[in-house]
C-alpha cells in the first residue's frame, strides 16, 4: 500500500502522466455525424473508441453508427491537427 501511494505521489509531482485529449466529442449534441469526419480522418488515437477505429474509417456514412455513438455518449480523440470544429466537438487544449 505504501509503495502504491508513493508511486502516485511521485507521478503527480513529475507531471509526466497525461490523460488529456486533443478533442472531446459529446455525441449527444451531434445531429450529423459526418461533421466529425475530419476527426476520423485526421486523428491518430481514438482513445476508448480505438475499438471502432477501423469501422469508422471505412464507413461511407458515419450516421450509420449513430446508435453506437449516442450510447457511448462521449469520445476523446488524440494526436489531431488543430482547428477541427463542429457541434459537440470541443478542443481540450
DAJORA-V97850 format. One record per backbone hydrogen bond with DSSP energy under -1.0 kcal/mol. CO is the residue of the C=O (numbers start at 1). NH is the residue of the N-H. Records with the same first field share a line. If there is no record, write none. Layout:
CO=NH  NH
//
This chain:
1=5
2=6
3=7
4=8
5=9
6=10
7=11
8=12
9=13
10=14
11=15
22=92
23=77
24=90
25=75
26=29
32=35
33=36
34=37
36=40
37=41
38=42
39=43
45=78
46=49
47=50
49=52
50=53
52=56
53=57
54=58
55=59
61=64
62=65
63=66
65=69
66=70
67=71
68=72
69=73
72=74
73=27
75=25
77=22  23
78=45
79=44
86=89
88=26
90=24
//
